[in-house]
Amino acid sequence: MTVLCIKSGVDPAEVAARAGHSIAVLYRFYAKILKGGQQHSNNLISRALEEGDAP
């Protein structure tokens, strides 16, 4: 379930809380999965900038 949440783009702090882990533990054990999401992250940032949602 943790992998599904991470790959779905759920906030890592929320994933860690639901898994009963700290964020440090989440990153340590799931770093390979998190690294693979760079393009998805770039797309989210681009969309936010286009929509004017950036702070």
N, C-alpha and C positions, 0 to 999 in steps of 0.2 A: 504494500500500500504506500509506503514511503516513496518508493521509486516512482510510482504513478503520480503522486502529488508533485514531486520535484519536476518530472517531465511535463506536467500540465501547467507549470508556471506558478504554482502556489508559492507564496512568500516563504522563504526558508525559515524564518522565525516561527511561522505558523506550523510548518511541517515538523520542525524540531519539537515544538510544544505538544503537538498531537502524538508524536512518537515517544514522548517522555524523555527527550534528549536535550542537551544544551545545543546551541548553534555550533559550538566548537566540535562537539561529537558528530553532529550531522555533517559538517564539512569534512571531517577526518575520514568518515566511513563512506561518504557518497561523493567525494571530490571528483571522481571520474565522470559521474553523471552530470554534475554541476558544470564542469568544464565544457561539456558538449553543447551547452545551451547558448553559446555566444551569438550565433546568428539570430536565434529567437529573441534574445535580449536586445540586440540591435534593432530588430523589427519593432519591438515594443517601444523603444525609445524614439524611433523615427515617427511612429504613429502618434505618440504623445506630443511630440514637437509639432507635427502637422495640425493636430487638433487644438493646440494651444493649452494643453493640460500640464505643461512643465511649470514648476514653481518659479 
